[in-house]
Every structure is written in C-alpha cells, then in structure tokens.
Amino acid sequence: MFAFARKKTEMVAPDAALPGRDVPLATAQTHFVNGRLLKADVPGGMQEAMFGMGCFWGVERVFWSLEGVYLSMVGYAGGFTPNATYEEVCTGQTGHNEVVRVIFDPAVIAYDELLRVFWEGHNPTQGMRQGNDMGTQYRSGIYTYNDAQQQTAEHSKAIFQERLNAAGLESITTEIIPAPQFYYAEDYHQQYLAKNPNGYCGLGGTGVSCPIGTGA
C-alpha cells in the first residue's frame, strides 16, 4: 500500500508514461451553468488562465461563480499522455494535473484577483496532494499564458509565502510554468457540482489571506 501511494506521488518519467491516444475524449458541448460553447474561441478582449488546486470539481465551481468569468472547463494538463482518460490520470502514470481553464474579462475581474482566489482556495504547501487526495494529479499549479501572467504569478507567490511564514506554515510547492496543452476532461466532469450539488468538493485552505487583488 505504501509503495502504491509513493508511486502516485512521484512524477512519472516521460518514457514511462501511458501511451494515450490520438483522438480527443468526448466531452460536453456546452457549459451546464451558462450554456456557452465549451470549445468556442476566446472572445475578443478576454483572456485565459489555468489553475490546479486539487480535485477539479470543487475548483471549477469556485471560478465559474466569480463575476467576470465568462467560461470555465475542467481537464488534464502538465503531463505526457495525449488524451488521457480520468482512469489513466488517476493511476499517476500520465503526469497530468487536474486543472481548470478559465476565460475571463479583465475589465471586470483582474488576473490578480484570480490569483487571490487561487492562493486562498486551497493549501499550496502540500506537494503532490491536496488534503486527503494524494497523487500528482492533485498538485498545486499556476499555468500562465504570457510573460505578464508569469511575472504576476511569481510576485503573488512571494507575497503569499511571506504571509505563510508569518503564520508559521510551510513553504509553497506550487509549480508556475507556461500553460501546457489542455485536454478536456470527460462530459460528466464538466461543471460536476452543478449537476451533483451534494457531490465531493475536496477544497481546503490555509486560513491565511492573500493581499493580491485586494489593494492591500
């Protein structure tokens, strides 16, 4: 049992990852909450963001509820297996993280504010787990779409680490890297907690507030 748990929390080597497939997984056509097309082009003036914060069911609900978020979707990213299934990701042998991709209007909600929600919405100090969920698919991650996002994310990490240090908490383990390819998760995962209001959420935080996005 210990060996299995350790295997799930160690990143698989690229040459040892599952082979995957050439054909994308079938997924939902529209967003269950707002009815917008999940695979539509990003509207003019809007931007993309991507985060990993543990089980993507609860994470997506946090983001689709924010004013200024136009669209949200869940999927897999940061690994090596093309078009991996959920079952394959759960083995720890694809390298993928469970992520939420967000399309947002920066005139309504700034990227800084998305980062504040990210830092406060989970515990970014736990390595390859989030709460009771263990495995590389539950790691904390910010996946950036341009240099400005990268710099803002790194700056926010430094500020939040100061807050954690002051509270006597651990070091941040969040990976901050350019956005890798996003693979849509299966239909039933999209907006899961809107379809299953009493379903598993899995989110927890540190109880420490982040000044990013608040003007503080």
N, C-alpha and C positions, 0 to 999 in steps of 0.2 A: 504493500500500500504506500509506504514511504517513497519507494523508488518511482512509483507511478506519479505521485504528487510532484516529486522533484523533476520528473521528465516534463510535466505540463508547465512548470515554471521556469524552464530553461529554454531559451530561444533555439529553435531547430536550425541546423545548418542548411544553407540553400540547396546543397546537393542531396540532402536527406529529406527534404520536404516532399509532401504528397504531390503527385503529378498534376492533378486537377483536370481541366477540360478546356476546349476551345470555345464552347458555346456558353453564353451567359445564362445564369439561372433565371427562371421565370419569376417575375415579381409583380407587385401591384402596378396598375396603370395610373391610378390617381391617389392623391393623399386622402386618407379616410376622414380626416377632420375638415379640411378646407376644399377638397375636391379638385385641387390643381394637379396638373400632369406632373408625375414624379420625374420624368426624363426630359422635360422641356428645357430649352436653352435658358441660360441665366438672363433674366430681363435686363435691359439697359439701365445703367445706374446702380444696379445691385451687385453684391459681392458674395463670395463663397467663404466658408470657414469649415473646419473639420476638427472634431474632438473625440478622444477616447477617455471614458471616465468609469469604466466598469460595464456592467450589463446594459446594453444599449436600449432596452425597453424603457427604463426609467429616465435615462439621459435624454432620449428624444422628447419625452413629454415635457421636460423642463424647458427645452428650447422652442418647441412649437407653441408654447404658451406665452412667449415673450412678444410684446408689441414690437413690430419692425422685422420680425422673422417671417419671411414670405413663404418659405417651404423648408421642410425637414425630411430626412430619409435616413434609414439605417443600412449599414453594410459592413464590409470587411476591407481592411487596408493594412499596409505595412508589412506584409508577409511575402511569400514566394510562390504560393499555389494559385494559378489562374482559375477564377470562377469556382472557388471552393464552396462547398455546402456548409451549412451550420454544423452538421455532424462531423465533418472533417476539421473545421476550425476548432471544435471542442476537444479534439484529440491532442491539440498542441503541436501538431505536425505540419501546419501550414505557415506558421509565423504571423498570421494575421491578428489584428486587434479588432474588437467590436467597436465601430465608430459611428458617429452621427455627422452627416454632412448637412450644413445649414446654408440656405440662401437668404441673405438679409439686406435690408435697405439701410445703408449707413447714414442717411439723412434722418432716420428715425431712431436707430439703435447703433451705437458705435461699436467697433471691434473691441475697444477697451471694456465695454460693458459685457460683451460675450465672455471675455476673459475673466471678469469678476465672477460671473455665474459659474464658469468652469472651476476656478480655484475654490470657491465656497461650496460647490455642489458635491464634492467627493473628497477623499483623502488621497492627496498626491504623493504620499511618502511611503507607500506600501510595496513598491516594486511590482512584481508580476501577480498582483492580486488586488481585489477591492473588497474589503470586508471578508465575508465567508466565501466569496467567489475567487478561486485560485486558478491561475493559468496565464499564459502570455496574452491571451485574448482580452484580459481584464486590466491591462496596464494603462497607466495614465499617459496621454499623449496629446500634443497640440500639433496639427499638421497645417502648415502655412502655405498660402497661395502666392505670396510675393515677399520681397525683401522688407517692406514696411511691416507686414504682419509678423515676420520672423523677429525683427528688432523689437516690436511692441511686446511680443510674447516673452522674449528673453528678459526684457525690462520688468514685466509684470512678475515673472518668476523670482527675480531678485528681490523685489519689494515684498512678495508674499513670504519668501524664505525668512526675511527679517522678522515678519510677524510670527512665524512659526518658532524661530529661535527665541523670541521674547517669551513665548508661551511654553518653552522647554520641550518642544516637539522635534521630530526627526527631520532629516534632510529630504528635499523634494527629489523624487525619482522620475519625474515626468520627462518623456522624450519630446523634444521640439525640433522638428525636421520639416523640410519641404513636403508638401502633400504628395503622397504616393498615389498610385492608381486606386480608385474607389470601385469596389464591386458591390452591386446592390444585393442586399440580403433577400431571402425568400419572401413571398407575399405575406405570410402570416406574421412576420416580424415587423412589418411596416406599421407604425402607429399602434403597436400592440396594446398599450394600456388604454387607448380609446376604445378598442374592440373588447378588451378584457379589463374593465375598471378595477377589479379586485385582484389583478394579476401581480406577480412578483416585480418589485421595483429595484431593490438592492442598493439604493443610493444612501450614502452617509458622508458626513464631512468631518472636519477637524474642530468645528466650533469657532474657528478663527476667521475674522472678517478680512477682506482684501480691499485696500483703498483704490485699486484700479477701477476706473469707470465711475467713481463716486465724487470726484473732485476733491477728495480729502488728501 
